Amino acid sequence: MLSRLEAALALILLLVWLAPASAGPETTSRQPLQMADVLATLLRVQDEHPSPPRSAFLVRSGMRGAVREMERMGLVGNRLFSLELSGDLASDMEAVETLLDELLAGRSEADKARVLWAGLAEALASLEDPGTRLHPPGSYSATLEELGYSLGGVGFFVDEKKDEEGRLVIVELFEGFPAERQGIRRGDRLVAVAGHPTVDLDFNELIDIIRGPVGTRIELTVQGKDGTVRQQTLTREWLNPNPKGSEARLVQPGIAYIKVKYLGHRVHHDVRRQIEDLQARGGRGLILDLRNCPGVPAGAIGLTDLFLPAGREVMAEVTRGDETLLKTTDPAALDLPTVVLVNRYSSGAAALVAGALRDHGRAVLVGEDTDPEEMQAFEKVAEELRDGSTATVTVSYYRLPLGKRLWRGGLRADLEVPMEDPTGQATGESGDPQFERALDLLGAP
């Protein structure tokens, strides 16, 4: 899946998710959120989340969010905390609604919906799980696999966390798409979008502005690493969900280098051909560069399969009360010594590859720890509520062979090599300290 790329520090692909051409205009009218929506979402958490809390925890967390929102409205809602909970979610939510109706007497349905929204948002956030959260109306774009929507955009990823001047850092680009063709580069700063300064936008607002029909244009203000600010107009295009995912070269006699730009479903086919070609040209060791690399779990499985004999565990998908082992199937494993480069922009899919290879003793990890907030190594369901909000709930997560769970924590590098500029310096060339450390490990002259 092309997700978050949804956690707080994700690498987000700036894409447009469009309804199929045959779809007519939207006919569903939005209505105020109701307690039935809240209850249905919390029941989904209890029934499908791989590690659900007790219902009383969810209710108490929801009370906290509701009371805070009421305080912002000039109301006092502390009496909610005095409710005695039975432990039955439906009964407890009925009691909460009865007291809320009393506390909100004389207020509009919109006010009640506002309080319910805040309560549900807090209840989901209390799980501290990046896949389980409530998204405001219009802010969540479901994935191509989930809803069959078509994919288009300009083709770059940004760091969701702004820099010290409120700009967004462009981390990676899809080769051959509008942003790359028009000279946008890794490390450039996004200053404004369609005339809106990024310093004034939260991330969801940014995504809403960038959305638009394929073939339409959007104006960006971009600042290069040299400080030059320029205006660029890009035309949105259909984006191939499996773009060119890797590049390869011999970097020194005997040392092969593969940069994976995107872990798509078929990238492992290209990587195998590239490695075999470099081996035929004298490659005896490999640097596998997974820095700044987004992707999907299916891509991770395919790439890991290249390096391990058939029948080895790559990862396990853990659901509520079940665990599915995913094993290698390719009998022709590549056996050259391998160093994997990782950094804080390596996605959950990239971390799955790196972690599985390390667990099996096939690779040493060099670079920086992956960021815990970026570890999207999980699957989730998305449900649109009557007010247009979308509730997502994690229903499974991935576990590495030796037990590491990548849905709440990052991956630690074996050899840490800090780098001041993870976008501009991650070149795979001289001046890239992580790359140079990998060369040393492989015995480059």
C-alpha positions as CSV (number, residue, x, y, z in Angstrom):
1,M,0.0,0.0,0.0
2,L,1.0,3.6,-0.5
3,S,0.4,4.8,2.9
4,R,2.1,7.4,4.7
5,L,2.4,7.6,4.7
6,E,0.3,8.7,7.6
7,A,2.2,8.9,10.9
8,A,3.6,12.1,12.3
9,L,7.0,11.8,10.7
10,A,6.1,10.0,7.6
11,L,7.5,10.4,4.1
12,I,4.3,11.5,2.4
13,L,3.9,11.2,-1.3
14,L,2.1,14.3,-2.5
15,L,-0.5,12.5,-4.6
16,V,-4.0,13.1,-5.9
17,W,-6.5,10.4,-5.1
18,L,-9.3,10.6,-7.7
19,A,-12.6,8.7,-8.0
20,P,-12.9,6.5,-11.1
21,A,-13.9,8.4,-14.2
22,S,-17.3,6.6,-14.3
23,A,-18.3,7.9,-10.8
24,G,-20.9,10.6,-10.7
25,P,-20.9,13.6,-8.5
26,E,-20.9,13.1,-4.8
27,T,-24.4,12.6,-3.5
28,T,-23.9,11.7,0.1
29,S,-24.8,14.7,2.3
30,R,-22.7,15.1,5.5
31,Q,-24.5,15.0,8.8
32,P,-23.5,15.7,12.3
33,L,-21.5,13.0,14.1
34,Q,-23.6,10.8,16.4
35,M,-22.9,8.5,19.3
36,A,-23.7,5.5,17.1
37,D,-20.6,6.4,15.0
38,V,-18.5,6.7,18.1
39,L,-19.7,3.3,19.4
40,A,-19.3,1.5,16.1
41,T,-15.7,2.8,15.8
42,L,-14.7,1.7,19.3
43,L,-16.3,-1.7,18.8
44,R,-14.1,-2.1,15.7
45,V,-11.1,-1.3,17.9
46,Q,-12.2,-4.0,20.4
47,D,-13.0,-6.6,17.8
48,E,-10.2,-6.1,15.2
49,H,-7.2,-4.3,16.7
50,P,-4.4,-6.7,17.3
51,S,-3.8,-5.4,20.8
52,P,-7.0,-3.7,22.1
53,P,-7.2,-2.0,25.5
54,R,-10.2,-2.7,27.8
55,S,-13.3,-0.9,26.9
56,A,-13.1,1.2,30.1
57,F,-9.8,2.6,28.9
58,L,-11.4,3.7,25.6
59,V,-14.3,5.3,27.4
60,R,-12.2,7.2,29.9
61,S,-9.9,8.4,27.1
62,G,-13.0,9.6,25.2
63,M,-14.3,11.4,28.3
64,R,-11.0,13.3,28.5
65,G,-11.3,14.5,24.9
66,A,-14.9,15.5,25.4
67,V,-14.3,17.4,28.6
68,R,-11.4,19.3,27.0
69,E,-13.5,20.3,24.1
70,M,-16.3,21.4,26.3
71,E,-13.9,23.6,28.2
72,R,-12.9,25.2,24.9
73,M,-16.6,25.9,24.4
74,G,-16.9,27.6,27.8
75,L,-18.7,24.6,29.4
76,V,-17.9,22.4,32.4
77,G,-18.0,18.7,31.7
78,N,-16.1,17.3,34.7
79,R,-19.2,15.4,35.8
80,L,-18.4,12.9,33.1
81,F,-15.5,11.6,35.2
82,S,-17.9,10.7,38.0
83,L,-19.6,8.0,35.9
84,E,-19.2,4.5,37.2
85,L,-18.3,2.2,34.3
86,S,-19.7,-1.3,33.9
87,G,-17.1,-2.6,31.5
88,D,-19.7,-3.1,28.8
89,L,-18.9,-0.7,26.0
90,A,-22.4,-0.2,24.7
91,S,-23.9,0.3,28.1
92,D,-21.1,2.7,29.2
93,M,-21.4,4.8,26.0
94,E,-25.2,5.0,26.5
95,A,-24.6,6.4,30.0
96,V,-22.0,8.9,28.6
97,E,-24.5,10.1,26.0
98,T,-27.3,10.5,28.6
99,L,-25.0,12.7,30.8
100,L,-23.7,14.6,27.7
101,D,-27.2,15.5,26.7
102,E,-27.8,16.9,30.1
103,L,-24.5,18.9,30.1
104,L,-25.2,20.2,26.6
105,A,-28.8,21.1,27.1
106,G,-29.8,24.0,24.9
107,R,-26.8,23.5,22.6
108,S,-27.0,22.6,18.9
109,E,-26.5,19.2,17.3
110,A,-23.4,20.7,15.8
111,D,-22.0,21.4,19.3
112,K,-22.8,17.9,20.4
113,A,-21.1,16.5,17.3
114,R,-18.1,18.7,18.0
115,V,-17.8,17.2,21.5
116,L,-18.3,13.6,20.2
117,W,-15.6,14.1,17.6
118,A,-13.1,15.3,20.2
119,G,-13.9,12.4,22.4
120,L,-13.5,9.8,19.6
121,A,-10.3,11.4,18.4
122,E,-8.8,11.2,21.9
123,A,-10.0,7.6,22.4
124,L,-8.2,6.5,19.2
125,A,-5.1,8.6,19.9
126,S,-4.8,7.0,23.3
127,L,-3.7,3.7,21.7
128,E,-0.5,5.5,20.6
129,D,-0.7,3.6,17.4
130,P,-0.1,5.6,14.2
131,G,-2.6,3.6,12.2
132,T,-5.5,4.1,14.6
133,R,-6.7,7.7,14.5
134,L,-9.6,10.0,13.5
135,H,-9.1,12.1,10.4
136,P,-11.1,15.3,9.9
137,P,-13.5,15.5,6.9
138,G,-11.6,15.6,3.6
139,S,-8.1,15.0,5.1
140,Y,-7.8,11.3,4.6
141,S,-7.3,9.8,1.1
142,A,-7.9,6.0,1.1
143,T,-5.3,3.9,-0.8
144,L,-5.7,2.6,-4.3
145,E,-6.1,-1.0,-3.0
146,E,-8.7,-0.1,-0.4
147,L,-11.2,1.9,-2.6
148,G,-10.0,1.4,-6.2
149,Y,-9.3,5.1,-6.6
150,S,-6.9,6.3,-9.4
151,L,-3.5,7.8,-8.6
152,G,-2.1,11.0,-9.8
153,G,0.1,13.9,-8.7
154,V,3.5,15.6,-9.1
155,G,5.8,12.9,-7.7
156,F,7.7,13.8,-4.7
157,F,7.9,13.0,-1.0
158,V,8.3,15.5,1.9
159,D,9.0,15.3,5.6
160,E,5.8,16.1,7.4
161,K,7.7,17.9,10.1
162,K,8.5,21.4,9.1
163,D,12.0,22.9,9.3
164,E,12.9,25.8,11.6
165,E,11.4,28.3,9.2
166,G,8.2,26.5,8.7
167,R,9.1,25.0,5.3
168,L,8.7,21.4,4.2
169,V,11.8,19.5,3.1
170,I,11.6,17.5,-0.2
171,V,13.1,14.1,0.7
172,E,12.8,12.0,-2.5
173,L,11.4,12.2,-6.0
174,F,9.9,9.7,-8.4
175,E,12.2,9.5,-11.5
176,G,10.5,10.8,-14.7
177,F,7.6,12.6,-13.1
178,P,6.8,16.3,-13.1
179,A,8.8,17.4,-10.0
180,E,12.0,15.7,-11.1
181,R,11.7,16.7,-14.7
182,Q,11.4,20.4,-13.8
183,G,14.5,20.4,-11.6
184,I,13.2,20.0,-8.1
185,R,15.8,18.1,-6.1
186,R,16.2,16.3,-2.8
187,G,16.8,18.8,0.0
188,D,14.8,21.6,-1.7
189,R,12.4,23.4,0.6
190,L,8.7,23.8,-0.2
191,V,7.9,27.5,0.7
192,A,4.4,27.9,-0.7
193,V,1.7,25.9,-2.5
194,A,-0.8,27.6,-4.8
195,G,0.1,30.9,-3.1
196,H,-0.4,29.6,0.4
197,P,2.8,29.8,2.6
198,T,3.5,26.5,4.1
199,V,4.3,28.1,7.4
200,D,0.5,28.9,7.7
201,L,-0.6,25.4,6.8
202,D,-1.0,22.2,8.7
203,F,-0.1,19.1,6.8
204,N,-3.7,18.1,6.1
205,E,-4.4,21.5,4.7
206,L,-1.4,21.2,2.5
207,I,-2.6,17.9,1.1
208,D,-6.1,19.3,0.4
209,I,-4.6,22.2,-1.6
210,I,-2.3,19.9,-3.7
211,R,-5.2,17.6,-4.6
212,G,-6.7,18.3,-8.0
213,P,-7.7,16.6,-11.3
214,V,-5.0,15.1,-13.5
215,G,-4.0,17.6,-16.2
216,T,-4.5,20.6,-14.0
217,R,-1.6,22.8,-12.9
218,I,-0.4,23.8,-9.4
219,E,2.1,26.5,-8.6
220,L,4.9,25.8,-6.1
221,T,7.4,28.1,-4.5
222,V,10.6,26.2,-3.9
223,Q,13.8,27.2,-2.2
224,G,17.0,25.4,-3.3
225,K,19.8,24.5,-1.1
226,D,21.7,27.5,-2.3
227,G,18.9,29.8,-1.0
228,T,17.5,30.7,-4.3
229,V,13.7,30.9,-4.3
230,R,11.8,30.1,-7.6
231,Q,8.3,29.7,-8.8
232,Q,7.5,26.5,-10.6
233,T,4.2,25.4,-12.2
234,L,3.7,21.6,-12.4
235,T,1.0,19.8,-14.2
236,R,-0.5,16.9,-12.3
237,E,-0.1,13.5,-14.0
238,W,-1.2,9.9,-13.4
239,L,1.5,8.3,-11.3
240,N,2.6,4.8,-12.0
241,P,2.1,2.9,-8.7
242,N,5.2,0.9,-9.6
243,P,7.7,3.6,-10.8
244,K,11.3,2.9,-11.6
245,G,12.4,1.7,-8.2
246,S,16.2,1.4,-8.2
247,E,19.4,2.4,-9.8
248,A,22.7,0.4,-9.8
249,R,26.4,0.9,-10.5
250,L,29.9,-0.3,-9.5
251,V,31.2,2.4,-7.2
252,Q,34.7,0.9,-6.7
253,P,36.4,-2.2,-8.1
254,G,34.5,-5.1,-6.6
255,I,31.8,-3.1,-4.9
256,A,28.2,-2.9,-6.2
257,Y,25.8,-0.2,-5.2
258,I,22.0,-0.4,-5.4
259,K,19.9,2.6,-4.5
260,V,16.2,1.6,-4.0
261,K,14.0,4.6,-4.6
262,Y,10.7,2.9,-4.0
263,L,9.9,-0.5,-2.7
264,G,7.1,-1.4,-5.1
265,H,5.6,-4.8,-5.8
266,R,8.1,-5.7,-8.6
267,V,11.2,-3.8,-7.7
268,H,13.0,-7.1,-6.7
269,H,12.9,-8.2,-10.3
270,D,15.0,-5.2,-11.4
271,V,17.3,-5.5,-8.4
272,R,18.1,-9.1,-9.2
273,R,19.0,-8.3,-12.7
274,Q,21.1,-5.3,-11.6
275,I,23.0,-7.3,-9.0
276,E,23.7,-10.2,-11.4
277,D,25.0,-7.7,-14.0
278,L,27.3,-6.1,-11.4
279,Q,28.5,-9.5,-10.2
280,A,29.4,-10.3,-13.8
281,R,31.4,-7.1,-14.0
282,G,33.4,-8.1,-10.8
283,G,31.1,-7.1,-8.0
284,R,31.9,-9.1,-4.9
285,G,30.2,-7.0,-2.2
286,L,27.0,-5.0,-2.1
287,I,25.8,-1.7,-0.6
288,L,22.0,-1.7,-0.5
289,D,20.9,1.9,0.0
290,L,17.4,2.0,1.6
291,R,17.7,5.6,2.9
292,N,14.9,8.0,2.1
293,C,13.0,5.0,0.7
294,P,9.2,4.7,0.8
295,G,7.4,1.6,-0.1
296,V,4.9,-1.2,0.7
297,P,5.3,-4.4,2.7
298,A,4.8,-6.6,-0.5
299,G,7.8,-4.9,-1.9
300,A,9.8,-5.6,1.2
301,I,9.0,-9.3,1.0
302,G,10.1,-9.5,-2.6
303,L,13.4,-7.8,-2.0
304,T,14.3,-9.8,1.1
305,D,13.5,-13.0,-0.9
306,L,16.5,-12.3,-3.1
307,F,19.0,-12.7,-0.3
308,L,17.8,-15.7,1.7
309,P,17.4,-19.4,0.8
310,A,13.9,-20.7,0.3
311,G,11.9,-21.4,3.4
312,R,13.4,-18.7,5.6
313,E,11.0,-16.5,7.6
314,V,11.0,-12.9,6.3
315,M,8.4,-11.6,8.7
316,A,5.1,-12.4,10.3
317,E,1.8,-10.6,10.0
318,V,0.1,-10.5,13.3
319,T,-3.7,-10.0,13.6
320,R,-6.1,-10.4,16.4
321,G,-5.3,-13.9,17.8
322,D,-3.5,-15.0,14.7
323,E,-0.1,-14.9,13.1
324,T,0.8,-15.6,9.5
325,L,4.5,-16.4,8.7
326,L,5.8,-15.0,5.4
327,K,8.7,-17.1,4.1
328,T,11.1,-16.9,1.2
329,T,10.4,-18.9,-1.9
330,D,13.2,-18.0,-4.3
331,P,15.7,-21.0,-4.4
332,A,18.5,-18.9,-6.0
333,A,19.6,-16.7,-3.1
334,L,22.2,-14.0,-3.7
335,D,25.1,-14.6,-1.4
336,L,27.5,-11.6,-1.7
337,P,28.4,-9.7,1.5
338,T,25.9,-6.9,2.0
339,V,25.8,-3.6,3.9
340,V,22.4,-1.9,4.2
341,L,22.2,1.9,4.5
342,V,19.2,3.2,6.6
343,N,18.2,6.6,8.0
344,R,15.3,8.2,9.7
345,Y,13.5,8.5,6.3
346,S,13.6,4.7,5.6
347,S,10.0,3.7,5.6
348,G,8.5,0.8,7.5
349,A,8.8,-1.4,4.3
350,A,12.5,-0.5,4.1
351,A,13.0,-1.3,7.8
352,L,11.3,-4.7,7.2
353,V,14.0,-5.5,4.6
354,A,16.9,-4.2,6.7
355,G,15.6,-5.9,9.9
356,A,15.0,-9.3,8.2
357,L,18.4,-9.4,6.6
358,R,20.1,-8.5,9.8
359,D,18.1,-11.1,11.8
360,H,19.3,-13.8,9.4
361,G,22.9,-12.6,9.6
362,R,22.9,-11.4,6.0
363,A,23.6,-7.7,6.4
364,V,25.0,-5.1,8.7
365,L,23.0,-1.9,9.1
366,V,24.9,1.4,8.7
367,G,23.6,4.9,9.1
368,E,21.0,6.3,11.5
369,D,18.1,4.8,13.4
370,T,14.8,4.7,11.6
371,D,12.3,7.0,13.0
372,P,9.7,5.4,15.3
373,E,6.9,7.6,14.0
374,E,7.6,6.5,10.4
375,M,7.2,2.8,11.0
376,Q,4.1,2.1,8.9
377,A,4.6,-1.6,9.0
378,F,1.0,-2.4,9.6
379,E,-2.4,-2.8,7.8
380,K,-5.5,-0.8,8.7
381,V,-9.1,-0.4,7.8
382,A,-10.7,2.9,7.0
383,E,-14.3,3.8,7.7
384,E,-15.9,7.1,6.6
385,L,-18.3,8.4,9.2
386,R,-21.5,10.3,8.5
387,D,-19.8,13.7,8.9
388,G,-17.1,12.9,6.3
389,S,-14.5,12.1,8.9
390,T,-12.5,8.9,8.4
391,A,-11.6,6.5,11.3
392,T,-8.7,4.2,10.7
393,V,-8.0,1.2,12.9
394,T,-5.0,-1.0,12.8
395,V,-6.0,-4.6,12.2
396,S,-2.5,-6.2,11.8
397,Y,1.2,-5.4,12.1
398,Y,4.4,-7.0,10.9
399,R,7.0,-8.7,13.2
400,L,10.6,-9.4,12.2
401,P,12.0,-13.0,12.4
402,L,13.7,-12.4,15.8
403,G,10.7,-10.7,17.4
404,K,11.0,-7.0,16.7
405,R,7.6,-5.3,16.1
406,L,7.7,-2.4,13.7
407,W,4.5,-0.6,14.4
408,R,5.5,1.4,17.4
409,G,9.3,1.6,17.3
410,G,12.1,2.2,14.8
411,L,15.1,0.1,13.8
412,R,18.5,0.8,15.3
413,A,21.5,0.9,13.0
414,D,24.4,-1.5,13.9
415,L,26.9,1.2,13.2
416,E,25.6,4.7,13.7
417,V,27.0,7.3,11.3
418,P,25.3,10.7,11.9
419,M,24.7,12.9,8.9
420,E,23.7,16.5,9.2
421,D,21.8,16.6,5.9
422,P,20.1,13.2,5.2
423,T,18.6,14.4,1.9
424,G,21.5,16.3,0.4
425,Q,24.4,14.1,1.6
426,A,22.8,10.7,0.9
427,T,24.3,10.5,-2.6
428,G,26.1,7.2,-2.6
429,E,29.3,9.1,-3.6
430,S,32.3,10.7,-2.1
431,G,31.3,13.0,0.7
432,D,28.5,10.7,1.9
433,P,29.8,9.5,5.3
434,Q,27.4,6.6,5.6
435,F,28.3,5.3,2.1
436,E,32.0,5.7,2.9
437,R,31.6,3.7,6.1
438,A,29.9,1.0,4.1
439,L,32.8,0.9,1.7
440,D,35.2,0.5,4.6
441,L,33.2,-2.5,5.9
442,L,33.3,-4.2,2.5
443,G,37.1,-3.8,2.3
444,A,37.2,-1.3,-0.5
445,P,40.8,-0.2,-1.4
